């Protein structure tokens, strides 16, 4: 006679004990695929089923796996805690640059790249939002890198920073600009290039704006800007 799964009550692995070799193999394959990972419609039903299973001699331990709705769970802490399993840990990347019609940045003011024209992108995941703004399309850890190339002017300092949306903390507190570069302007007729990188956790939907800063005493043209983003996955 066929046996049943102790949690789901389903037939495992065969639906019949008739002497049918090919049919039994087929039934075994489908039975195992259907019943290897128990499925529940709520965490309450899951917990009740596993309590009954333990009462009948089952042992809770690390790395038991089940599904509740569309979420996979595994046990940790010796089997005492269920933890959701992220199924989206593949790294995702974006790059965008702007080489023409970049911007003219005012003196002594942190300034964003507000226009979305003339950007060259490699952005399959939709992480380049608008201008110099990036958007987190998944919750998890990100590396954000950028370069701003300021036109020749030997006066003052040049800076680069990242401004997160309200509630996002990338190193200076929720919603606070983090300055990743301050440097004196190059002399001798050379342009000044500022760069910076942050590694930070972001919640899906949060945005980060690239900003530049200069104190030349006048408006300065930006010759080139580039942004790169790497999504590393969740912190399991």
C-alpha positions as CSV (number, residue, x, y, z in Angstrom):
1,X,0.0,0.0,0.0
2,X,1.2,3.5,-0.7
3,X,2.6,5.6,2.2
4,X,1.6,9.2,3.0
5,X,3.6,12.3,3.7
6,X,3.3,13.0,7.5
7,X,2.7,16.7,7.0
8,X,0.6,17.0,3.9
9,X,-1.2,13.6,4.0
10,X,-0.4,13.2,0.2
11,X,0.5,9.8,-1.3
12,X,4.3,9.4,-1.3
13,X,5.7,8.4,-3.7
14,X,3.3,6.2,-5.5
15,X,-0.4,6.5,-6.2
16,X,-0.8,2.8,-6.8
17,X,1.0,-0.4,-5.9
18,X,-0.1,-2.1,-9.1
19,X,2.7,-4.1,-10.8
20,X,3.4,-1.4,-13.5
21,X,7.2,-0.7,-13.5
22,X,7.2,2.4,-15.9
23,X,4.0,3.7,-14.3
24,X,5.5,3.3,-10.8
25,X,8.7,5.2,-11.9
26,X,6.7,8.0,-13.4
27,X,4.5,8.1,-10.3
28,X,7.6,8.2,-8.0
29,X,9.1,11.1,-9.9
30,X,5.9,13.1,-9.8
31,X,5.2,12.1,-6.2
32,X,8.7,13.2,-5.0
33,X,8.5,16.5,-6.9
34,X,5.1,17.3,-5.4
35,X,5.8,16.3,-1.9
36,X,9.5,16.9,-1.2
37,X,8.8,20.5,0.0
38,X,5.7,20.8,2.2
39,X,3.3,23.6,1.2
40,X,1.0,25.6,3.5
41,X,-1.3,28.5,2.9
42,X,-0.4,30.2,6.2
43,X,2.3,30.2,8.9
44,X,-0.3,29.1,11.4
45,X,-1.1,26.0,9.4
46,X,2.7,25.3,9.0
47,X,3.4,25.6,12.7
48,X,0.4,23.4,13.6
49,X,1.5,20.7,11.1
50,X,5.1,20.7,12.4
51,X,3.9,20.6,16.0
52,X,1.9,17.5,15.2
53,X,4.9,16.0,13.3
54,X,7.2,16.6,16.4
55,X,4.6,15.1,18.7
56,X,4.7,12.0,16.5
57,X,8.4,11.7,16.7
58,X,9.7,14.2,14.2
59,X,12.8,16.3,15.1
60,X,13.1,20.0,14.3
61,X,16.6,20.8,13.1
62,X,18.5,23.2,11.0
63,X,17.7,23.5,7.3
64,X,14.2,22.0,7.2
65,X,12.4,23.6,4.2
66,X,8.8,24.4,3.4
67,X,6.8,26.9,1.4
68,X,4.1,29.2,2.8
69,X,2.2,30.8,-0.1
70,X,4.9,32.1,-2.5
71,X,7.7,32.3,0.2
72,X,10.2,29.6,1.0
73,X,11.3,29.1,4.6
74,X,14.2,27.2,6.3
75,X,14.8,26.4,9.9
76,X,17.7,27.9,11.8
77,X,18.8,28.1,15.5
78,X,18.6,24.3,15.8
79,X,15.2,24.2,14.2
80,X,13.5,26.7,16.6
81,X,13.1,29.6,14.1
82,X,11.8,29.8,10.5
83,X,13.7,32.2,8.2
84,X,12.5,33.3,4.8
85,X,14.8,32.3,2.0
86,X,15.7,34.9,-0.5
87,X,15.5,33.6,-4.1
88,X,16.9,36.8,-5.6
89,X,20.6,36.8,-4.6
90,X,22.0,37.1,-8.1
91,X,24.2,40.2,-8.5
92,X,22.7,42.9,-10.8
93,X,24.6,45.8,-12.3
94,X,24.0,49.1,-14.0
95,X,26.2,51.8,-15.6
96,X,25.3,55.2,-17.1
97,X,27.4,58.0,-18.4
98,X,26.9,61.4,-19.9
99,X,29.6,63.0,-22.2
100,X,27.7,65.8,-23.9
101,X,25.4,68.6,-22.6
102,X,26.2,67.5,-19.1
103,X,25.6,70.4,-16.8
104,X,26.8,73.8,-15.6
105,X,27.3,73.6,-11.8
106,X,26.8,76.8,-9.7
107,X,29.4,78.0,-7.2
108,X,29.2,76.8,-3.6
109,X,26.1,74.6,-3.8
110,X,25.6,70.8,-3.8
111,X,23.9,70.2,-7.2
112,X,22.2,67.2,-8.8
113,X,22.1,66.2,-12.5
114,X,18.5,66.9,-13.1
115,X,18.2,66.2,-16.8
116,X,17.7,62.8,-18.2
117,X,18.9,63.6,-21.8
118,X,22.0,62.3,-23.5
119,X,22.8,59.5,-21.1
120,X,24.4,56.3,-22.4
121,X,23.1,53.4,-20.3
122,X,23.6,49.7,-19.7
123,X,20.7,49.3,-17.4
124,X,18.7,46.0,-17.8
125,X,17.2,46.2,-14.3
126,X,15.9,49.8,-14.4
127,X,18.2,51.2,-11.7
128,X,19.0,54.5,-13.5
129,X,15.9,56.6,-12.6
130,X,16.4,60.2,-14.0
131,X,19.5,62.4,-14.4
132,X,22.0,61.4,-11.8
133,X,19.3,59.6,-9.7
134,X,19.5,55.8,-9.0
135,X,16.7,53.7,-7.7
136,X,16.9,50.5,-5.6
137,X,14.8,47.9,-7.4
138,X,15.4,45.2,-4.8
139,X,15.9,45.3,-1.1
140,X,19.5,44.5,-0.2
141,X,23.1,45.7,-0.4
142,X,24.4,48.0,-3.1
143,X,27.8,49.4,-4.2
144,X,27.4,52.9,-5.8
145,X,30.3,54.5,-7.6
146,X,30.5,57.7,-9.5
147,X,32.9,60.1,-11.3
148,X,32.4,63.8,-12.0
149,X,34.8,65.6,-14.4
150,X,34.9,69.3,-13.8
151,X,36.1,71.7,-16.5
152,X,39.5,73.5,-16.0
153,X,39.4,76.0,-13.2
154,X,42.2,76.2,-10.6
155,X,40.2,78.0,-7.9
156,X,38.6,76.4,-4.8
157,X,37.6,72.8,-4.1
158,X,35.7,70.1,-5.9
159,X,33.4,67.6,-4.3
160,X,31.2,64.6,-4.9
161,X,28.4,63.1,-2.8
162,X,25.3,61.0,-2.7
163,X,21.9,62.2,-1.5
164,X,19.5,59.4,-0.4
165,X,15.7,59.7,-0.2
166,X,14.1,60.2,3.1
167,X,14.4,57.1,5.4
168,X,17.4,55.7,3.5
169,X,20.7,55.8,5.4
170,X,23.9,55.4,3.3
171,X,26.3,56.5,6.0
172,X,25.3,59.8,7.5
173,X,21.8,59.1,8.8
174,X,18.4,58.8,7.3
175,X,18.0,61.1,4.3
176,X,21.4,62.7,4.8
177,X,23.9,63.6,2.1
178,X,27.2,61.7,2.3
179,X,30.2,63.5,1.0
180,X,32.7,61.0,-0.5
181,X,35.2,63.4,-2.0
182,X,36.7,66.9,-1.3
183,X,39.8,68.0,-3.2
184,X,41.6,71.1,-4.3
185,X,41.1,72.0,-7.9
186,X,44.0,71.1,-10.2
187,X,46.3,73.9,-11.3
188,X,48.3,74.3,-14.5
189,X,45.3,74.2,-16.9
190,X,44.2,70.7,-15.9
191,X,40.6,69.6,-15.4
192,X,39.7,68.2,-12.0
193,X,38.1,64.7,-11.6
194,X,36.3,63.8,-8.4
195,X,35.2,60.2,-7.6
196,X,33.5,58.4,-4.8
197,X,32.0,55.1,-3.7
198,X,29.5,54.0,-1.0
199,X,28.5,50.5,0.0
200,X,25.1,50.5,1.7
201,X,21.8,48.7,2.3
202,X,18.7,50.1,0.5
203,X,15.1,49.2,0.7
204,X,13.3,48.6,-2.7
205,X,12.1,52.0,-4.0
206,X,14.7,54.1,-2.2
207,X,16.6,56.6,-4.4
208,X,20.1,58.0,-4.3
209,X,21.1,61.2,-6.2
210,X,24.6,61.9,-7.4
211,X,25.6,65.5,-6.5
212,X,28.7,67.6,-7.3
213,X,30.2,70.6,-5.5
214,X,32.6,73.4,-6.5
215,X,33.8,76.7,-5.0
216,X,35.5,78.4,-8.0
217,X,33.6,81.6,-7.5
218,X,31.7,81.1,-10.8
219,X,29.6,78.5,-12.7
220,X,31.7,75.5,-14.0
221,X,30.8,73.2,-16.8
222,X,30.8,69.4,-16.2
223,X,32.6,67.6,-19.0
224,X,31.8,64.0,-18.1
225,X,29.9,62.1,-15.5
226,X,29.5,58.3,-14.9
227,X,27.6,56.2,-12.4
228,X,27.9,52.5,-11.7
229,X,25.7,50.4,-9.4
230,X,26.0,46.8,-8.2
231,X,23.3,45.0,-6.4
232,X,24.8,42.3,-4.2
233,X,21.7,40.6,-2.9
234,X,20.2,40.4,0.6
235,X,22.0,40.1,3.9
236,X,21.0,36.5,4.8
